Amino acid sequence: MRPRLTAVLETAVRSRRPLVTDGGLGTALESRGIVLDHDLWSAGLLRDDPDTLAEVHAAFARAGADIVTTASYQIGPRAGLTDTGLTDTAVRRLCADSVTLAREAASRGTAAPVLIAGSVGPFGAVLGDGSEYTGDYALTDAEFAAFHRPRIEALAEAGADVIALETQPNLPEIRVLADLVEGTRVPAWLSVTLADGGPTGVPRLPDGTPLTALAEVAAAHPTVRAVGVNCVRPAQVSPALEALAAVSDLPLIAYPNSGETYDAESMTWQDPTAEAGERLGAWPVADWIARGARIVGGCCRTTPADIAELVLRASSRG
């Protein structure tokens, strides 16, 4: 039987050597000349160019990633919710294919065991307007469940080792997601994106919810085995981990962006000089580990080379 997240995390907690997840799938694809300016984003390659997608998964596995993430982040049933009409059947097929492809590719990249994380992005990701960074949308619980259920069930049935509920900006949606994952009995992690700053400096989700509310969700859902942040600026990580460690005993997660920031209005990445110190070489990885991070990695704009460097730093806690 393949090791699932719970058992592997227990080892990571004891050893204090965190698991390293892969980096920016879209970034690595774009570096190969792939155009991702369409509704399905990287998931489009499951249909149109699976060989290139497999190359990227294998590259992250060769870099030493312990976890490879499926290309399912932006897959979702659209009919009645958005305008592209992807059916539940198509969603399930693409999600299942994403698990199979990631597992086969990871095995080509390394002989070491690799966990496959089934990526579940928020509803806002499917809108394609940067809403995962703002949380500026609202559905009923029933609508959220109808949107997310097909892909969560498909990822679980296809054998994902963990369901990655990631880049989540919206507490009502998070609660529905946690309920759905609980029904699969597949371990999950829950990671959120954050609003910038605020008058009190308290880390908050983009919808204004204090980050510490994640502890309450996790406590009510035993399948959620780790909580944390992703797709945030590196400087936001340590305060977020500190806030979570004060209210939760779960292993923590941190996989920020490269140091660039995403402007949801212009839908472009910005790399201001003021944030140059946030580039990967300056990430305080040892501090993150000391604060309880047991899954670390990179999100947008990080490459297989970045992950190889992070593997070395995580191993030395540097």
Secondary structure as the mmCIF struct_conf table of DSSP 4:
data_model
#
loop_
_struct_conf.conf_type_id
_struct_conf.id
_struct_conf.beg_label_comp_id
_struct_conf.beg_label_asym_id
_struct_conf.beg_label_seq_id
_struct_conf.end_label_comp_id
_struct_conf.end_label_asym_id
_struct_conf.end_label_seq_id
HELX_RH_AL_P HELX_RH_AL_P1 LEU A 5 SER A 15
STRN STRN1 LEU A 19 VAL A 20
STRN STRN2 THR A 21 THR A 21
HELX_RH_AL_P HELX_RH_AL_P2 LEU A 25 GLU A 30
TURN_TY1_P TURN_TY1_P1 SER A 31 GLY A 33
BEND BEND1 HIS A 38 HIS A 38
TURN_TY1_P TURN_TY1_P2 ASP A 39 LEU A 40
HELX_RH_3T_P HELX_RH_3T_P1 TRP A 41 ALA A 43
HELX_RH_AL_P HELX_RH_AL_P3 GLY A 44 ASP A 48
HELX_RH_AL_P HELX_RH_AL_P4 PRO A 50 ARG A 62
TURN_TY1_P TURN_TY1_P3 ALA A 63 GLY A 64
BEND BEND2 ASP A 66 ASP A 66
STRN STRN3 ILE A 67 THR A 69
BEND BEND3 ALA A 71 ALA A 71
TURN_TY1_P TURN_TY1_P4 TYR A 73 GLN A 74
STRN STRN4 ALA A 79 ALA A 79
TURN_TY1_P TURN_TY1_P5 GLY A 80 LEU A 81
STRN STRN5 THR A 82 THR A 82
BEND BEND4 ASP A 83 THR A 84
HELX_RH_AL_P HELX_RH_AL_P5 ASP A 88 GLY A 109
BEND BEND5 ALA A 111 ALA A 112
STRN STRN6 LEU A 115 VAL A 120
HELX_RH_AL_P HELX_RH_AL_P6 PHE A 123 LEU A 127
TURN_TY1_P TURN_TY1_P6 GLY A 128 GLY A 128
BEND BEND6 ASP A 129 GLY A 130
HELX_RH_3T_P HELX_RH_3T_P2 SER A 131 TYR A 133
TURN_TY1_P TURN_TY1_P7 THR A 134 THR A 134
HELX_RH_AL_P HELX_RH_AL_P7 ASP A 141 GLU A 157
TURN_TY1_P TURN_TY1_P8 ALA A 158 GLY A 159
BEND BEND7 ASP A 161 ASP A 161
STRN STRN7 VAL A 162 GLN A 168
HELX_RH_AL_P HELX_RH_AL_P8 LEU A 171 GLU A 182
TURN_TY1_P TURN_TY1_P9 GLY A 183 ARG A 185
STRN STRN8 ALA A 188 VAL A 192
BEND BEND8 PRO A 199 THR A 200
STRN STRN9 ARG A 204 ARG A 204
TURN_TY1_P TURN_TY1_P10 PRO A 206 ASP A 207
BEND BEND9 GLY A 208 GLY A 208
STRN STRN10 PRO A 210 PRO A 210
TURN_TY1_P TURN_TY1_P11 LEU A 211 THR A 212
HELX_RH_AL_P HELX_RH_AL_P9 ALA A 213 ALA A 219
TURN_TY1_P TURN_TY1_P12 ALA A 220 ALA A 220
TURN_TY1_P TURN_TY1_P13 PRO A 222 THR A 223
STRN STRN11 VAL A 224 ASN A 230
BEND BEND10 CYS A 231 VAL A 232
HELX_RH_3T_P HELX_RH_3T_P3 PRO A 234 GLN A 236
HELX_RH_AL_P HELX_RH_AL_P10 VAL A 237 ALA A 245
TURN_TY1_P TURN_TY1_P14 ALA A 246 VAL A 247
BEND BEND11 LEU A 250 LEU A 250
STRN STRN12 LEU A 252 TYR A 255
BEND BEND12 SER A 258 GLY A 259
STRN STRN13 THR A 261 ASP A 263
TURN_TY1_P TURN_TY1_P15 ALA A 264 MET A 267
STRN STRN14 THR A 268 GLN A 270
HELX_RH_3T_P HELX_RH_3T_P4 THR A 273 GLU A 278
BEND BEND13 ARG A 279 ARG A 279
HELX_RH_3T_P HELX_RH_3T_P5 LEU A 280 ALA A 282
HELX_RH_AL_P HELX_RH_AL_P11 VAL A 285 ALA A 290
TURN_TY1_P TURN_TY1_P16 ARG A 291 GLY A 292
STRN STRN15 ALA A 293 VAL A 296
TURN_TY1_P TURN_TY1_P17 CYS A 300 ARG A 301
HELX_RH_AL_P HELX_RH_AL_P12 PRO A 304 SER A 316
TURN_TY1_P TURN_TY1_P18 ARG A 317 ARG A 317
#
